[in-house]
Amino acid sequence: MKALLAVVFAALAWLGAPPASAHEMTMAEMELREIAPGEFLWQWTAVDRAATNTLKPLWPEGCTADENAVHCGDRGLQGTLTMQNVGKTYSAALVKVFWRDGGSRVYTLTAAQPSVQLFGSADDRRGIGEIATAYLVLGVEHILGGFDHLLFVIGLLFLVGFNRRLIPTITAFTLAHSLTLASSALGWLALRPPPVEATIALSIMLVAGEALHRGKTLARTWPALVAFGFGLVHGLGFAGALQQIGLPQNHLAVALLTFNLGVELGQLLVVAAAYALYRIGSRSAWMARWRTASLYAIGSVAAYWSIGRIVAILT
C-alpha cells in the first residue's frame, strides 16, 4: 500500500495515542446524591483538578447551586443538564445520579451531545429516536477516539491492501466484535478488562508484524480468520466502554444496536479516508518507502501498550 496513508496514521499513532488504555474515552465522573426532596449533594469523583477547572455543569432551569449542593425545590431535578467545555480536557463526562427512592441513573455527556434530559427520577423517558441518535453518536465517537482499535483496522489495511479480500476481512472483524459486544453488554460473557486490553495491544503487534512479512503466513493467507479471532477480543473492549456509558433498560436493544452501528460507521469512515489517501499516495512513487517505517511505528506503539498493560496485570 502506498504510504501517504502510512505517514498520516503513523504520526497519529506516535503523537496522539495514550499509552496504556488507549481505547477508552477520557472520562470525568460526577456524582449527585439526593439527600432530601429536591436537594442534592454533588462532587467530582475519580478525576484530577483539571475537571473542576475546565468542566462547568449548567443545571436544569429552576435549580440553583452553590459549591457542593444543588437546590431544585418541589419540582425536583428535571430539565436539561448541560456540561460546558466537555470535549476539551475530557472527551466525556459521566454523571451518576442517585435518588432517595433507591433509583439511580448514569448519563454520558460528550462534545457532540453536551446536554441530557433529566426527569426527576431514575425513569428514562427518552423516546426510541432520541436513544438511537445518542448511542449512534457515542459509537462513532468511541471508534474514532479509540486509537488501538483504529491501529488494528489500519494494520489490516496494510496486511490485505485494497483488493477483493478486504471486504470479507473487514466483515469478519465486524461480525466478531458485534458478537462479543452484545454478549458482554447483556451479561452473557464477562472477562476482566486488563487481559482484554493487553490482548488488543498484542493483536496490533501481530498484524503489523505480519504485514511486514512477504511470505505466506497464516495471517497473509487467511486474513479474515485472523480478523475474526481478534475481533472477538476487540468486541470486549467496546463492551467495556459501553458498560461505563450505561444502557437504558427501556430500550436496551435499540441502544446496543445503534452503538454497534455507530462503531461500524466510524470504522467505515476510517476505511474510506484511508482509501482516499491511498489513491493520492499511489501517484507518488517515493512515498512507498514509508510503508515499512509506518508499520514499525505502529508495532512499536503497540509494543509499548502491551508492556504497560501486561505490567498492570502482574502488579
SEFIPA-139894 format. One line per 3 residues: their letters; for each residue x, y, z of N, C-alpha, C. Coordinates in steps of 0.1 Angstrom, whole numbers. Atoms other than C-alpha are relative to their C-alpha. Example, Ala and Ser with C-alpha at 12.3 -4.5 7.8 and 13.67 -1.06 7.14 Angstrom:
as	9 -12 0 123 -45 78 9 12 0  -9 -11 0 137 -11 71 -8 11 8;
This chain:
mka	9 -12 0 0 0 0 9 12 0  -8 -12 1 13 34 -9 0 7 13  -3 -4 -14 25 54 20 -5 13 5;
lla	5 -12 -7 8 87 24 -9 -3 11  9 5 -11 -18 68 44 9 -4 12  -9 5 -11 11 53 64 5 12 8;
vvf	-6 -11 -7 27 86 72 -10 7 9  10 -6 -8 -5 102 84 -4 -7 12  5 8 -11 -16 74 106 12 -4 9;
aal	-11 2 -9 19 67 119 2 12 9  -1 -12 -9 21 103 131 -11 0 10  11 1 -10 -13 98 147 4 -9 11;
awl	-4 10 -10 0 68 165 10 5 9  -11 -5 -9 31 85 178 -4 11 8  2 -13 -7 17 118 187 -13 0 8;
gap	13 -1 -5 -19 112 196 -5 -10 10  6 11 -7 -23 79 214 5 0 14  -4 2 -14 -24 75 252 7 -14 1;
pas	-8 12 -1 -1 47 264 -7 -12 4  4 12 -6 -19 22 285 -14 -4 -2  14 3 2 -56 23 279 -6 8 -11;
ahe	3 -9 11 -59 39 245 -14 -1 -5  13 1 6 -93 26 235 -11 6 9  10 -6 -9 -111 41 265 -1 15 -2;
mtm	1 -15 0 -125 76 263 5 5 13  -5 -7 -12 -110 100 288 -13 6 7  13 -3 -7 -139 103 313 3 9 12;
aem	2 -6 -13 -146 128 341 -13 -5 6  11 6 -7 -170 115 367 -6 9 10  7 -8 -10 -196 134 387 -10 -8 6;
elr	11 7 -8 -219 121 414 -9 10 6  11 -8 -7 -252 137 425 -8 -10 9  7 9 -9 -269 122 455 -11 8 7;
eia	11 -7 -6 -304 133 467 -1 -3 14  0 1 -14 -304 139 504 -14 4 6  13 -5 -4 -339 155 507 -8 3 -13;
pge	7 -3 13 -367 161 482 5 12 -7  -5 -12 8 -352 183 455 13 5 4  -13 -5 -5 -319 187 474 11 -11 -3;
flw	-11 9 5 -287 172 460 14 5 5  -14 -3 -1 -251 170 470 7 -5 -12  -7 4 12 -227 168 441 15 2 2;
qwt	-15 -1 -1 -189 162 437 6 -7 -13  -8 7 10 -163 152 411 6 -12 7  -7 12 -5 -150 117 416 9 -6 -10;
avd	-10 7 9 -120 99 401 5 9 -11  -6 -9 10 -107 129 383 10 9 7  -10 -9 -6 -78 153 388 -6 14 0;
raa	4 -14 -2 -80 190 394 -5 7 -13  3 -6 13 -84 197 357 -15 0 -2  15 0 2 -121 187 358 -7 11 6;
tnt	7 -11 -7 -131 213 384 4 13 -6  -4 -13 6 -112 240 365 -6 1 -14  4 0 14 -124 230 330 -15 -2 -2;
lkp	14 4 3 -159 214 331 -9 9 10  9 -8 -8 -188 235 343 -14 -5 -3  14 4 2 -223 220 348 -9 12 0;
lwp	11 -10 0 -253 241 339 -12 -8 4  10 8 -6 -281 228 360 -14 3 -7  13 -3 6 -318 225 348 -6 13 5;
egc	7 -12 -4 -340 256 349 -8 -3 12  6 1 -12 -353 262 383 8 -6 12  -10 5 -10 -323 246 401 11 11 2;
tad	-11 -9 -3 -297 267 419 11 -8 7  -11 7 -5 -263 256 430 10 8 8  -11 -6 -6 -236 265 454 12 -9 -1;
ena	-12 7 2 -202 249 459 -2 -15 -1  1 15 1 -213 213 465 -15 -4 2  14 4 -1 -251 214 466 -9 6 -11;
vhc	10 -5 10 -280 218 441 -14 0 6  13 -1 -6 -314 230 452 -10 2 -12  10 0 11 -343 222 429 -14 1 5;
gdr	13 -2 -5 -373 225 452 -10 -11 -3  10 10 1 -406 207 448 0 -7 -14  0 5 14 -401 203 410 10 -12 -1;
glq	-10 10 1 -371 181 415 10 3 -11  -10 -1 10 -342 175 392 -5 -4 -13  6 2 13 -360 179 359 5 11 -9;
gtl	-4 -10 10 -350 196 327 14 -4 -6  -12 3 8 -318 199 307 13 3 9  -13 -2 -6 -284 194 323 11 1 -11;
tmq	-10 -2 10 -255 207 302 14 1 6  -13 -1 -5 -218 203 307 9 8 -10  -9 -9 8 -197 232 293 14 -5 -1;
nvg	-14 3 3 -163 226 278 3 -15 0  -3 14 2 -167 188 276 5 -2 -14  -6 2 13 -146 175 247 14 7 -1;
kty	-13 -6 0 -115 196 256 10 -8 9  -9 8 -8 -96 183 286 -5 -15 1  7 13 -1 -121 154 289 -9 -2 -12;
saa	9 3 12 -138 137 259 -14 -3 4  14 3 -5 -168 127 281 -1 3 14  2 -1 -14 -183 134 314 -11 -10 4;
lvk	9 10 -5 -200 106 333 -8 6 12  7 -6 -11 -228 119 355 -9 -11 7  8 10 -7 -242 95 381 -9 6 10;
vfw	10 -6 -8 -274 104 398 -7 -10 9  6 9 -9 -287 87 429 -12 7 7  12 -6 -6 -323 94 441 -3 -6 13;
rdg	3 4 -13 -338 90 475 -8 -13 0  8 12 0 -361 62 464 8 -13 -4  -9 11 3 -331 40 456 4 -2 -14;
gsr	-3 1 14 -331 45 419 13 8 -4  -12 -7 5 -300 56 400 1 0 -15  -2 0 15 -290 66 365 14 5 -3;
vyt	-13 -5 5 -258 72 346 -2 6 -13  1 -8 12 -256 98 319 14 3 -5  -13 -4 6 -227 104 294 -2 12 -9;
lta	0 -13 7 -221 139 281 13 1 -8  -11 -1 9 -198 144 251 -1 14 -7  0 -12 8 -188 173 228 -11 0 -10;
aqp	11 1 10 -214 160 203 -13 2 7  13 0 -8 -241 157 230 3 5 14  -4 -5 -13 -232 180 259 -11 2 9;
svq	11 -1 -9 -267 180 273 -8 -13 1  8 12 -2 -290 154 287 -13 5 7  13 -3 -6 -327 155 297 -2 -8 13;
lfg	2 7 -13 -334 146 334 -15 1 3  15 1 -2 -369 135 345 -4 0 15  4 -1 -14 -368 139 383 0 -14 7;
sad	-1 14 -6 -363 101 389 9 -8 -9  -9 9 8 -344 71 376 -7 -4 -13  7 4 13 -371 65 349 5 8 -12;
drr	-4 -6 12 -358 72 315 -11 2 -10  12 -2 9 -385 88 294 4 4 -14  -4 -3 14 -364 94 263 -7 -10 -10;
gig	6 8 10 -381 82 232 10 -9 -8  -9 9 7 -366 55 210 9 7 -10  -9 -7 10 -354 80 184 11 8 7;
eia	-10 -8 -8 -336 101 210 12 -9 4  -10 10 -5 -318 70 224 8 -5 -12  -7 5 12 -310 57 189 11 10 -4;
tay	-9 -10 4 -294 90 180 12 1 9  -10 -2 -11 -275 93 213 11 -11 -1  -10 12 0 -259 58 211 7 -2 -13;
lvl	-7 0 13 -252 61 174 12 9 0  -11 -10 -1 -231 92 181 11 -5 9  -10 6 -10 -214 75 211 8 -11 -7;
gve	-8 10 7 -204 46 189 10 5 -10  -9 -7 10 -189 68 162 12 6 8  -11 -7 -8 -170 88 189 9 -10 6;
hil	-9 10 -7 -157 57 206 10 -6 -10  -10 6 9 -141 41 175 9 11 -5  -9 -10 4 -127 74 163 10 5 11;
ggf	-9 -4 -11 -112 81 197 7 -12 6  -7 12 -5 -100 45 203 11 -3 -9  -12 1 9 -65 46 189 4 -14 -2;
dhl	-4 14 2 -58 9 195 -9 -7 -10  9 6 10 -89 -2 176 3 5 -14  -3 -6 13 -81 22 148 13 -5 -6;
lfv	-12 5 5 -45 10 145 -1 -15 -4  2 14 5 -57 -26 143 -7 0 -14  6 -1 13 -80 -17 114 10 5 -11;
igl	-10 -4 10 -52 2 97 10 -11 -3  -9 12 2 -29 -28 103 -6 -10 -10  7 9 9 -55 -49 85 1 5 -15;
lfl	-1 -6 13 -55 -25 56 14 -2 -6  -13 3 5 -17 -28 53 2 -14 -3  -2 14 2 -19 -65 56 -7 -5 -13;
vgf	8 6 11 -46 -71 30 1 9 -13  0 -9 12 -45 -40 7 -14 2 -4  13 -2 5 -74 -26 -12 -2 -9 -12;
nrr	3 10 10 -84 -57 -31 -12 -8 4  12 7 -3 -112 -82 -31 0 -7 13  0 7 -13 -101 -98 2 -3 10 11;
lip	2 -9 -11 -106 -66 21 -14 0 6  14 0 -5 -144 -68 23 -3 -12 9  2 10 -9 -145 -103 38 8 1 13;
tit	-8 -2 -12 -117 -93 62 -7 9 10  7 -10 -8 -135 -62 75 -13 -6 5  13 7 -4 -168 -82 76 2 -9 11;
aft	-3 10 -11 -152 -109 97 3 7 13  -3 -8 -12 -139 -83 121 -12 6 6  13 -6 -4 -173 -66 123 -9 -10 7;
lah	9 11 -6 -192 -99 129 5 -4 14  -5 5 -12 -168 -110 156 -2 10 12  1 -9 -12 -167 -78 177 -15 3 3;
slt	14 -1 -3 -205 -75 173 -5 -11 9  5 11 -8 -210 -109 188 5 2 15  -5 -1 -14 -188 -103 219 -5 13 6;
las	5 -12 -6 -200 -67 223 -14 -3 6  13 3 -4 -236 -79 225 0 -10 12  0 10 -11 -228 -109 247 5 6 13;
sal	-5 -6 -12 -208 -89 272 -9 11 5  9 -11 -5 -232 -59 273 -13 -6 6  12 6 -5 -261 -83 280 3 -9 12;
gwl	-3 7 -12 -242 -100 308 2 -15 -3  -2 15 3 -237 -134 290 15 -3 0  -14 2 0 -199 -130 289 7 11 8;
alr	-7 -10 -9 -176 -114 314 15 -4 1  -14 2 -1 -138 -110 313 5 13 7  -6 -12 -6 -116 -87 333 7 9 -10;
ppp	-5 -9 10 -106 -56 314 16 -1 -3  -15 0 3 -67 -58 319 4 -10 -10  -4 10 10 -62 -91 300 -6 3 -14;
vea	6 -3 13 -86 -79 272 8 12 -6  -7 -11 6 -67 -46 268 14 -4 -4  -13 5 4 -33 -64 267 -1 -8 -13;
tia	2 8 12 -46 -88 241 -3 8 -12  3 -10 11 -59 -59 220 14 6 -5  -13 -5 4 -24 -44 220 9 -10 -7;
lsi	-7 11 6 -8 -77 212 -5 -3 -14  6 2 14 -32 -81 182 6 10 -10  -5 -11 10 -19 -48 167 15 -4 -3;
mlv	-14 4 3 17 -60 171 1 -12 -10  0 11 9 9 -93 153 -4 4 -14  4 -5 14 -9 -76 124 11 8 -6;
age	-11 -8 5 19 -51 120 11 -8 -5  -11 9 4 45 -78 120 -3 -9 -12  3 8 11 26 -100 96 -1 8 -13;
alh	1 -9 12 21 -70 72 14 2 -5  -14 -2 5 59 -67 71 6 -12 -7  -5 12 7 64 -103 60 -5 0 -14;
rgk	4 2 14 63 -112 23 -4 -14 -2  3 14 2 59 -149 28 -15 -3 3  14 4 -1 27 -169 30 -3 -5 14;
tla	3 3 -14 20 -167 67 -15 -2 1  15 2 -2 -14 -176 82 -8 12 -1  7 -13 0 -24 -140 86 -1 5 -15;
rtw	0 -5 13 -14 -132 50 -9 -9 -9  8 9 8 -32 -163 36 -14 0 4  14 0 -5 -63 -161 58 -2 12 9;
pal	1 -12 -9 -66 -125 70 -14 1 6  14 0 -6 -104 -129 76 -1 -8 12  0 9 -11 -97 -157 100 6 7 12;
vaf	-7 -7 -11 -72 -136 120 -9 12 4  9 -11 -4 -96 -106 119 -11 -4 9  11 5 -9 -124 -127 133 5 -3 14;
gfg	-5 4 -13 -103 -141 161 3 12 9  -3 -11 -8 -90 -108 173 -12 9 1  12 -8 -1 -123 -91 166 -9 -4 12;
lvh	7 4 -12 -138 -112 194 5 7 12  -6 -7 -11 -114 -96 218 -3 15 -1  3 -14 1 -119 -61 204 -14 3 4;
glg	14 -2 -4 -156 -65 210 -2 1 15  1 -1 -15 -150 -70 247 5 14 4  -4 -13 -3 -131 -37 246 -11 10 -2;
fag	12 -8 3 -161 -20 230 -10 -1 12  10 3 -11 -183 -36 257 4 7 13  -5 -7 -12 -161 -22 284 -4 15 0;
alq	4 -14 1 -167 13 272 -15 2 1  14 -1 -1 -204 7 268 -5 -2 14  4 1 -14 -207 -5 304 3 12 8;
qig	-2 -12 -6 -191 27 315 -11 10 -3  10 -10 4 -216 47 295 -14 -3 6  13 5 -5 -246 26 307 -10 -2 -12;
lpq	11 3 10 -276 12 288 -13 3 6  14 -3 -5 -312 24 291 -8 -13 0  7 13 -1 -333 -5 303 -13 0 -8;
nhl	13 0 7 -365 6 285 2 -2 -15  -3 2 14 -348 5 251 14 -6 -2  -13 6 0 -319 -18 257 5 -4 -14;
ava	-4 6 13 -318 -35 223 3 11 -10  -3 -11 10 -320 -2 204 13 7 3  -12 -7 -4 -292 14 224 12 -9 -4;
llt	-11 9 3 -270 -17 219 2 -1 -15  -1 0 14 -278 -19 182 6 12 -6  -5 -13 6 -272 18 174 14 3 5;
fnl	-14 -2 -4 -240 19 195 9 -8 -10  -8 8 9 -227 -10 174 0 6 -14  1 -6 13 -239 7 142 9 12 -1;
gve	-9 -11 -1 -220 38 153 14 -4 -1  -14 5 1 -188 18 157 3 -4 -14  -2 4 14 -193 4 122 1 12 -9;
lgq	0 -12 9 -200 38 107 14 7 2  -13 -6 -2 -168 52 123 11 -8 -6  -9 9 6 -149 22 111 0 2 -16;
llv	1 -2 15 -161 27 75 5 14 -4  -6 -13 3 -152 64 77 15 -1 -1  -15 2 0 -116 54 85 4 -7 -12;
vaa	-4 7 12 -115 29 57 -1 9 -13  2 -9 11 -129 55 33 11 11 -1  -10 -10 0 -104 81 44 14 -6 -4;
aya	-12 7 4 -76 56 41 1 -3 -15  1 2 14 -87 47 6 3 12 -8  -2 -12 6 -87 83 -4 15 4 0;
lyr	-14 -3 -1 -52 88 9 9 -10 -8  -7 10 8 -41 56 -8 0 4 -15  1 -4 14 -53 69 -41 9 12 -3;
igs	-8 -11 2 -35 101 -37 15 -4 1  -14 5 -2 -3 84 -24 5 -9 -11  -4 9 10 -3 59 -52 7 7 -12;
rsa	-6 -8 11 7 87 -76 14 5 3  -13 -4 -4 39 94 -57 9 -12 3  -8 13 -2 64 65 -61 9 1 13;
wma	-9 -1 -11 87 79 -34 -6 -3 14  7 2 -13 60 75 -7 -1 -14 4  0 14 -3 61 38 -9 10 -4 10;
rwr	-11 3 -9 93 38 11 -4 2 14  4 -3 -13 74 50 41 -9 -12 6  9 10 -5 53 18 44 7 -8 11;
tas	-7 8 -10 79 -2 63 2 8 13  -2 -8 -11 87 27 86 -13 2 8  13 -2 -6 50 32 93 -4 -12 8;
lya	4 13 -7 44 -5 102 9 -1 12  -8 1 -12 74 -4 126 -5 10 10  6 -10 -10 59 28 142 -12 -6 6;
igs	12 6 -5 26 11 146 3 -12 10  -4 12 -8 42 -21 160 7 5 13  -7 -5 -12 64 0 184 -10 6 10;
vaa	10 -5 -9 34 18 198 -8 -11 7  8 12 -5 15 -15 202 9 -7 11  -9 7 -10 46 -30 220 0 8 13;
yws	0 -9 -12 47 0 244 -13 -2 8  12 3 -6 10 -5 251 0 -14 7  0 14 -5 15 -43 255 8 -1 13;
igr	-9 1 -12 43 -39 281 -7 7 11  7 -7 -11 23 -13 301 -12 -8 5  12 7 -4 -8 -34 301 3 -14 7;
iva	-4 13 -7 9 -67 310 6 3 13  -5 -3 -13 28 -50 338 -12 3 9  12 -3 -8 -6 -37 350 -7 -12 5;
ilt	6 12 -4 -19 -72 351 8 -7 11  -9 6 -9 11 -85 370 1 7 14  -2 -8 -12 12 -57 395 -14 3 7;
